[in-house]
Amino acid sequence: YTHTTRKGLLPTTTTATSAVSSPLLHKTPTAGTILSTAGIDATSSFSLEQMCKLFQATPKDNLYLSATADADGTGGERGVCLYKPIKQGDVVLSIPIASCFRDDEPPMWLGLGYNHAAQENDITDYERYNPSMWASRLAASILDMELNFNNGSNAHNNNNNNNIDADLIKGREIWHSMLPQKDKLRASLPVHWGEEVLATSKCTALELAVDSAYFARASAVMDLALELKGALKPEEGSGSETTASECSNNNGMTEEERLLRQKSDLDAFNIALDMGMLQKKCHDALDIVQTRACRVERKCEDGVQWGPPLRILAPIFDFINHGSSRDGAAEGSANARFGIENDRMCDTRDARLVVRAARDIDEGEEVLIDYGDSARPAWRCLTSYGFVPDYDVSSEAYEDEDGRNVENVAELWMNGLRFEVDPHSVPFDLVEVAAAQAMFDDSVDEGDDAEDGEGGAFTPSIARAIAKRATAAAFNLITEPEMVDSEEDWDSPELVTAASLAALLRWSQHKVLLAFAENLNLFSSSEQAE
């Protein structure tokens, strides 16, 4: 496999961003996580309570943002916690769908994937749009919101409604101010990494996923930037060509000062229309959508689906971190679930996104939901959300309608072939390859039966051979990659963040391979004992 040549999207210099007290990046709490009301982030928690009121979310006074701390009292990301305990099945958070960004309600200026002929037909809103372009539509809503903030207006032809509720505007302003710093979020997503940073992950699956995502993202950004430029450019004869200085109070300004002011505003406007700047804004919006949007089903109470899935970006809800639902009641596992609840069939106008407790949740405990298959295995979670989950390698696989599923896997190369392994199973193809190799080298011990390794049999000697290879691969993962001479500034904060995440992924795969090898050796010993 040869990685496709491409240029990384990470900036080579640090750019100024608005100050955020602590970036809200999704993260799985590690074992030993301590959460207490003593660590409440007072400012952010007050903002969270404000947002609950402005977005008409309930309950309004039982959630707070707290910094998680490891056992040694260091570090951590903020999470949503409870002031008071709740019982299984009770509501943790309920927010109207009308307060969320929806992929079927993009701004009027966006024409991507829109079926204009649908206006003449009696069809539902979600049938007007290309379902594969939901991320671009949500990103356009984010960009439209930012345009409103910059213009100081209450609406920018948004959602076919020029009378957006003032509380909703204010709530979105607070929510937007609490988002992660753009540069740090960008650095956490592998789609923005350069080849050299990506290679340090030593994960082929990640490289393949990034290649696919990179070209899809580039196409989406180009289309979105062109639409945005069209929305920003004044129409000829509309009277919008006048600059802001011509509409402002120029009392006391000389003619020369007025002309300089006008030129300055015009230059700023031209810079805003620069495609490079617009594409960066589109990347930032898509980063937010990628890491914070969720998918919900349009279903009746009896489970019948009456429409395609709805993608939404729900403020407050998007601050809830990930926890696995497959670890039962283990520490750091999911303790809540979510879905749409509404009384009227085929109508989401009065629907709410509701988070309910999957088990009893104690006072001061962090609320965690399972992000689903996009968060497993670890390399896919890093690709999707920009963090590496700390999955328990001892947890057993489970069965679902699609067959056997596991939390995490690791890559194992043998005889030039790539396999994905987990601690509790061995791919049949891997056994066949190891058995074939055993026939040509000394990996089969002399004391084994002559039939060992024939026909792909999984014998103790084959298990030991695979375990030996897995152990060597595991220790290769924790060997620091060699840094060749390059133009990358490895001391920049963005590259430090990216390299740290690549190292965490290597460590995650290292643990899987060691557990895999250990179980193979245990199997070999037990079989020989019998």
N, C-alpha and C positions, 0 to 999 in steps of 0.2 A: 504494500500500500504506500503510495506516494502522496503526501499531503499537498493539496492544491495551493499553489502560490497565491498569496493575497497579502494585503497590507493591513496591519492591526488598526483598530479604530481608537485605541487608547491615546489620549493626548500626551505629547512629549513634555508638556509643562503643566504645572498646576495652575488652574484658573480659579479666580475668586468666585465664591458661592456665598449664598446667604447663610448666616450662622444658624446652626441647629444644635441644641444642647446635647442630643445623643441620637445618632442616626437610627431610624426604625427599620432595620433590615431583618427579614424573617430568619429565625434560627431555631433549631431544636435544642431545648435546654439539656445540658449534659447532666450526667449522674451527679448527685450531690448538690443540685441547684437549690439555693435558698431564696425564698420569696417571703417578704414580710412587709407589713404596712410601714415599718420604720424606714424602708427604702423608697418611699413614695416620691416620685418626681412631682412636686407640688404644682409647678407651672403647667406641665403637660397634662396632669390629671385634671386641673381646673379647665384647661382647654377641652379635654375629653368630655367633661360634664357640660360645658357650653355647647359642644357639638351635638350631644344627645338631645338637648333642648331645641336647638335650631333645626335639626334633622327630624324631630318628632320621634326619636328613638326611645325605647323603654327597655328596662328601667333606667331612670335618669341619674341615679345616685349610688349605684352599686359597683361601678367599674372604675378602676384607676390604672394608670401606667406606672409600672415599677421596674427599676433596673434589676435584672437578675444578676446574682453574684455567685461565683463558684465557692467551693468550701473554704478556700483561702481568702475569700472576700474580694477577689479581683474581678475586673472585667464584666462582660455580659452585655446583652442587648435588652432593650425594654420590651415588656410583655403586658398583656391585659390581665389584670387580676381582680379578685372580688373583695369588697369590703366585708360582706356578710356571706355566710355559707348558703348554698342552695341544694335542693334535693334533686335526685334523678328525674328527668322529664320536665323540670321547671325551665322557664325562659331565662337565658343568660343575656341575650340581646335581641331586640326586635326593631327593625328599621324599615320604613316604607320603601318599596321599590321606586316610588316617585322621587325619593331623595338620592337615588343612586344614578350613576352613569350607566346607560343601557346601549347595547350594540345595535338595537333597532330604533334608536332615536338620535342619529348623528346630526350635526349642525347642517343648516341649509346649504352652506357653501361647498359641502363635500358631495361630489358626484360619483365617487368610486363605487362601481358595482351597483349603481342605482338603476332600477327599471322604470324609466320615465313613462312608458306606456301603461304602467300599473295605475297611474292616477285616474285613468279612464275606466278602470275595472274595479269591481267590488271585491277586493282582496285585503287580507290583513297586513299590518305594517311589516311583519317579519318576512313576508313573501316578496317585498320590494327590493330586498338587498341580497347580495351574494354572500352566502353563509361563510365562505372561506376567508372573507375580508373583515371579520368581526374585530380583529385587533386594530386595524387601521381606523375603523369607525369609532372605537373607544378612544384611540389616540387623538382623533380629530376633536372629540368632545373635550379632552384635556387641553388641547391647543386653543380651542374656542374659549374655554374658561380663562386661560391666561391672557388671551386677547381682551377679554372683558375687563380683567384686572388692570391691564396696561392702559386701556382706553378710559377707565373710570366709569364705564357704563354698566347697566344692569343686564344687558343682553347684547348678543351679536348675532342676530338671526338664529338663535339657538333653539333646536327642537321645535321649530314652527311656532314658537311662543315668545313674544317680545315682552311679556309681563312676568318674568320669573320671580318667584317669591323672594322677598328681601332676606328672610331668614335663611333660605337655601343658599343665596349668594354669600352671606356672611359665614355660614357653616363651611362652605367650600373654601373660602379664603383661609380659615383657621386650619382646615385639613391640609390644604396645599402647603402651608407654612411648616407643617410637621412632617412632611415627607423627607426621605433621606437626601443627603447632599448628592447632587447630580453626578459629580465626578466620582464619588465613592460608589454609588450605585452602578455607574458605567464600568468601573474597574472590577466589580464583583461578577459581571456577566461574561462568560467565555466568548460570546459572539463578538465582543469588542477586543479580545486579546489578539496580539500578534502571534506569528508562528513560533517564535522562540519561547514566549511565555507558555503557549499551549503545549509545546513539546515537553516542558518540565513536568506536566501532569502524568506522563508515561501511560496515557490511556487512549487507545485507538478509538474506542467507542465515543469518547468525548470529542476527539478530532473529527470523526465522521459526522456527528451531530452538529458540530459547530460549522462545518463546511456547508451542510444543508441549510442551517439557519442563517448563515451569513448571506447567501445569495438571495434567499427569500426576504430577508430584512432589507437588503440593498434595494430590491425592487419596490418594496412597500414604502421605503423612505423617499425614493425618487418620486413616486406617484403622489404621495401625501404632500411633499414639498411643493410640487407644481400646483396642487389644489390650494394649498395655503397661500402661495404667492398670488394666485388669482383672486383670493379673498381679500388680500391686503392691498392689491393694486386698485386705485380709484378708477371708476368708470369715466370715460371721456364725456364731458358735458354735464357731469353730475354735480359739479361744484365742489367735489371732494378733493380737488387738486390743491386747494389752499392749504398751506402749512399751518401747524399749530400756532406759530407766532402771529399769523395774520388774524387769528381768532382770539388772541390774548390781549390783555390790556397793555398798550404800548405807551401809555402816558409817561412823560419824562424821558423818553428815549430819543436820541438824535436819529436822523435818517441813516447815518452810517451804522449806528448801533443796531437799528432795526434790520438793515440789510444783512449784517453779520449774523444776527439772531436767526433770520430767515434761512440763510445759507446753512447754518449749523443744524437747524431742524430738517432741512432738505437732505443734508448729508446723512443724518441719522436715519431718515426714512429709506434712503437708498441702501444703507448698510443692512437695514431690516429685511430688504428684499433680496439681499445676496443669497444665492442658492446654498453656498456652504453653511452660512448661518442658519438658514431655514432647515437644512438637512440635519444639523445638529439638534435643533429644537424638536424635530420629528423623532430623532433617535431617543431623546430624553423622554418624550411622551410615550413612545413604544416601550421603553424600559419600565416605566411606571405600570403600564398595562400588563406587560409580561409577568411582572413580579407580584401584582396586587389584584388582578382580576380573577373572577371565579365563574364557574359554569353551574347553572341550576336548571333543573328539568321543569317543563310545563306539564304538570300532571294533575289529575283529579284526585279526590280522596281515595278512590278505589284503585289508584295507580295507573289509570289509563292516560297515556300521553296525548295531549291535544295540540301540540305545537312543537317546533324544534327547540333544542336547548337555548336558553337565554344566557348571554355573557354579560355580566355586570361588574362594575367596580363600585363597591359599597364602602363609603367612609365609615370609620370606627371598626367595622368588621374586618377591614384589611389590616388592622394592627394586630390581629390575633395570630399567634405563631403556630408552627407545625409541630405535631406530635403524632407518633404512629398509633393507629387504632388496632394494631396486631399484637401489641405487647400487653393486652389486658389492662390490669390496674397498676402496671409497673410505673415507677417514677419517670416522668417525662413522656408518658403516653397520652394519646388524645383522650380528653374527658368531656368533649362536646361534639355535637353534630349540627348540621345546618341544612336548610332547604326553604323553598317558597311555601308560604301558607296563605291561602285566600279562600273566601267564601263563595265567590262567583266563578262558575266554570268558564273557561276560555276567556278570562278577563283578568289582567294583571294590574289594572288601575288602582285597585284597593289592596293589592297583594303586599305582603311584607316578607323580607328576608329574616328568618328566625333562627337563632342559635339556641339549642336546648342542651341541657346537661345530660351526657350519656351515663353518668354515674354521679353520686354525691360529690360535690366540690366544696372543699373547706375554705374557711376564711383565709385570705392572703394567698390562696393557691392560684397559679397562673392558668388561664383558660387556654386550651390547646385543641385544635382541630386537625384532622388528617387532610393533607392537600391532595391525596389521591395518587394515582399511578404516575403522575408527572413528578412526584417527589421520590420515586424509587425506580431503579437503584440510585446510589449516591451520585454517580456521574450525571444522570438525568436530572436529579434535583438541582445540582450545580448549574446545569445548562438552563433550566427553567427559571429558577428563583435566585441564584447567586449565592447559595450557601451549601455546605456539606453537612448532611444530617449525621448524628452520632447514633447509628443504628446498633442494636445489640446483636452481636454475631452469634450468640447462643440461642436466639429465638428461632423456633421451628418454622418451617414453611407452612403455608395454609392452602387449602383447596377452595377455588371459587368456580364460577360458571365457565371460565376460560381455562381451567386446569390449575396446575401447581404454580404458586407464586411465592416469592421470597422477598425479604426486605432489601437485601444487598447482594451484589455479586462482584466478582473480581475477574480480571482477564488472566488467562494462563496460556502461554505459547508453548507448543510442543511440536517439534519436527516441522517448524514453519507454519503450523496451523494455530488459529486462535480459538480458544474456548472460553465460555463464561461459566464459572463455578461458584457454588455457594457451600457453606460449611457442612451441609447435611445431605448432599447428593453428588454423584459423579456422572457426568455425561457419558452415554454409551460410546459415542464416537471417540471420546478421549481414551476410554479403556481399549478400544480397538487399536488406536494409534500407539499407545504404550505397549500393548501386547506385540504388535508388529515390530516395534523397536527392540523389544526384549529378545527377539529371535536373532538379532544381528549384533548385539553387544553383550556385555557382562552384567546387565541389570538383573537377570534372573539368577538367584543364588544356586550354587551347585547342589544343595541339599533338597531343592524343590523337586516335585514330580516332573517327569518328562513332558507331561501334557500341560504344564503351567504355561500360560500365555498363548496356547493354541486356540484358534477360533474366537479370540477376543474374550476369553474367560477372565473374570475379575478375581484373581488369586491374591494371596498375601504378598507375593513378590511384586506383582503388578501394582498393588496398592502402595508398596514402599517406593517403587520407582516414581510413581506420580507424586507421592508426598515429598520425595527428594527434590523433584523439579519445582513443586509449589513452594517449598521452603527457600530455594535459591531465588525464585522470582520475588518472594516476599521481601527478602533482604535487599534485593536490587532496587525495590521501590523506595526504601528509606536511605539509599545512597544518594547523596546530593548530586543532582545533574550537573554536568560540566557546562560552564558558561563560556561559549565561544565569543570571540570579538564581535561586537555588534554595535549598532547605533542606539540601542535601547539604554535608557537611563534607569538602571536598576535601583537607584536610590530615590526615585520619585515616589510619592505616596501611592499613586495609582498602581504602579508596577509592584510595589511592595504588597499591596492588597491582593492583586492578582496572583503573585507568586505564592503568597501564604495560602490562598485557597487551593492552588494546584498541589501544594505540599500536604494540605489536609486530605485531599482526595487520594493521594498516594498512601497516606497513613491509613485511610479507611480501607483501601484495597489490600494493604499489607496485613491488616487484622483479619480480613476474610481469608486470605491465603494461608495464614498461620493456623487459623481454626480448621480450615479444610485439611491441611497437612496433618494436624494433630489427630483429627478424627480418622483419617486414613491409617495412621500408625496404630491407633487403638483397634481398628478393625483388623489390621494385619496380625496384631498380637493375639487378639481373641480367637481368630481363625486358626492360628498356629497352635494355640493352647488346646483347642478342641481336637 
